[in-house]
Amino acid sequence: MKLGIVITENRLTAPALALMGMAADRGIELRCFLSDSGVEAMHDPHLQKLVAERCTTLAVCEHSMERYGIHVPKPIDTQVVVGGQYQDAELVRWSDRVAVF
């Protein structure tokens, strides 16, 4: 099973990461895309851990990063793809299921 997670609102980070944690514990392949205020989730330690442990790949919308003044944090900076809606489209194409928060 391949699960894609899209976080578009910072206030929905907690439930999205809870789902990602449960999926990772079950060995489900994960990809995550952050857009709009969801880019602030990059600073959440739980997401950083999932990325650092290679439980998920992470792509973020460059336009949203600029809009919210967000930078990729050092612990995961080499593992994050900064791009655009193409990365979101790749996630959707790759996934068996997609959850949008």
Beta strands, then each sheet from edge to edge (+ up, - down):
strand 1: 2-7
strand 2: 29-34
strand 3: 56-61
strand 4: 80-83
strand 5: 97-100
sheet 1: 4+ 3+ 2+ 1+ 5+
end
